[in-house]
Amino acid sequence: MLIKLRVHPDAKKDAVERRAADHFDVWTRKPAERGLANAAVLTLMGRELGIPAGRIRLVKGATSSSKIIEVP
């Protein structure tokens, strides 16, 4: 299943908000450099969906604030 994300790095808090069945807004405290925000987003989405972060894969948007992830 593919899920669309809108990521907000350098936020004041870590949070996930569902916009639609397949669209989430994600705020992370990590900066958007060296993949830190991407790793934090995968961890946050794993917690939100109840799936280990290692099973979630970033499909598109490694350097963009709009991302697509794949979950089993």
TILO-304443 format. One record per atom (N, C-alpha, C): x, y, z; residue in one letter. Coordinates in steps of 0.05 Angstrom, whole numbers, padded with zeros to 5 digits, always signed. Example, Ala and Ser with C-alpha at 12.3 -4.5 7.8 and 13.67 -1.06 7.14 Angstrom:
residues 2
+00264-00114+00156A+00246-00090+00156A+00264-00066+00156A+00257-00045+00142S+00273-00021+00143S+00258+00001+00157S
end
This chain:
residues 72
+00017-00023+00000M+00000+00000+00000M+00018+00025+00000M+00012+00044-00017L+00027+00069-00018L+00013+00091-00002L+00029+00106+00012I+00018+00128+00029I+00033+00153+00022I+00019+00175+00018K+00030+00201+00012K+00035+00216+00038K+00058+00230+00040L+00065+00245+00064L+00072+00273+00056L+00066+00292+00074R+00076+00319+00072R+00093+00323+00098R+00119+00326+00095V+00137+00326+00118V+00145+00355+00125V+00145+00361+00151H+00153+00387+00161H+00177+00383+00180H+00202+00385+00170P+00225+00381+00187P+00230+00406+00204P+00247+00403+00224D+00254+00425+00243D+00229+00436+00257D+00210+00419+00263A+00186+00427+00277A+00191+00428+00307A+00173+00440+00322K+00176+00442+00351K+00170+00415+00365K+00155+00398+00351K+00147+00372+00363K+00146+00351+00342K+00146+00326+00350D+00142+00303+00332D+00112+00297+00333D+00099+00297+00309A+00070+00292+00308A+00063+00280+00281A+00041+00265+00281V+00030+00254+00256V+00000+00261+00255V-00009+00271+00233E-00037+00277+00230E-00048+00265+00204E-00069+00249+00207R-00081+00236+00183R-00099+00256+00169R-00095+00260+00143R-00111+00278+00126R-00132+00263+00111R-00125+00239+00102A-00143+00221+00087A-00133+00192+00093A-00146+00173+00081A-00139+00145+00086A-00110+00140+00077A-00101+00154+00056D-00073+00149+00046D-00056+00174+00046D-00062+00193+00063H-00047+00218+00063H-00043+00228+00092H-00018+00233+00100F-00012+00242+00127F+00006+00267+00125F+00004+00284+00146D+00023+00306+00151D+00040+00296+00174D+00066+00300+00171V+00085+00291+00192V+00103+00314+00200V+00105+00319+00225W+00123+00339+00236W+00145+00325+00252W+00170+00333+00247T+00192+00320+00261T+00212+00342+00270T+00224+00337+00293R+00244+00356+00304R+00270+00354+00289R+00275+00332+00275K+00301+00328+00261K+00303+00347+00237K+00328+00356+00232P+00332+00373+00208P+00332+00358+00182P+00327+00372+00161A+00326+00359+00134A+00354+00358+00122A+00372+00344+00135E+00399+00340+00125E+00409+00313+00133E+00426+00301+00115R+00438+00275+00119R+00418+00253+00124R+00393+00256+00115G+00373+00236+00118G+00361+00233+00146G+00367+00252+00163L+00357+00251+00191L+00327+00253+00192L+00315+00271+00177A+00286+00275+00178A+00273+00250+00165A+00284+00239+00144N+00272+00216+00131N+00271+00192+00151N+00293+00187+00165A+00293+00165+00184A+00273+00170+00207A+00271+00195+00216A+00251+00201+00237A+00223+00197+00227A+00218+00205+00202V+00191+00201+00191V+00183+00172+00189V+00202+00155+00181L+00196+00127+00179L+00190+00115+00207L+00204+00124+00227T+00199+00115+00254T+00172+00124+00264T+00166+00150+00259L+00140+00160+00268L+00116+00146+00254L+00119+00141+00228M+00098+00127+00213M+00096+00099+00222M+00118+00086+00229G+00116+00059+00240G+00100+00058+00266G+00105+00077+00283R+00089+00078+00308R+00060+00084+00303R+00054+00102+00284E+00027+00109+00278E+00011+00086+00266E+00024+00070+00249L+00011+00048+00235L+00014+00021+00250L+00031+00020+00270G+00035-00005+00285G+00052-00025+00269G+00070-00015+00253I+00088-00031+00237I+00117-00024+00244I+00135-00044+00245P+00163-00038+00250P+00174-00019+00228P+00189+00001+00235A+00199+00021+00216A+00217+00008+00195A+00229-00015+00201G+00246-00029+00181G+00230-00040+00158G+00204-00043+00161R+00188-00054+00140R+00176-00033+00122R+00179-00007+00130I+00168+00015+00114I+00190+00024+00095I+00184+00029+00070R+00204+00036+00050R+00197+00063+00038R+00216+00081+00036L+00213+00107+00022L+00215+00102-00008L+00193+00107-00022V+00192+00102-00051V+00200+00126-00067V+00191+00150-00058K+00195+00174-00074K+00197+00198-00055K+00215+00217-00062G+00216+00242-00048G+00237+00244-00026G+00260+00231-00031A+00282+00231-00010A+00291+00259-00004A+00290+00277-00023T+00299+00305-00018T+00276+00325-00020T+00252+00316-00020S+00229+00333-00022S+00212+00332+00004S+00195+00352+00008S+00177+00351+00031S+00153+00334+00025S+00147+00328+00000S+00126+00310-00008S+00139+00283-00013S+00130+00263+00002K+00142+00236+00000K+00120+00215-00004K+00128+00193-00015I+00111+00169-00017I+00126+00146-00004I+00112+00132+00014I+00124+00109+00027I+00107+00084+00020I+00119+00061+00023E+00105+00036+00018E+00105+00020+00044E+00081+00011+00051V+00078-00005+00075V+00067-00032+00067V+00074-00053+00081P+00064-00080+00074P+00035-00083+00081P
end
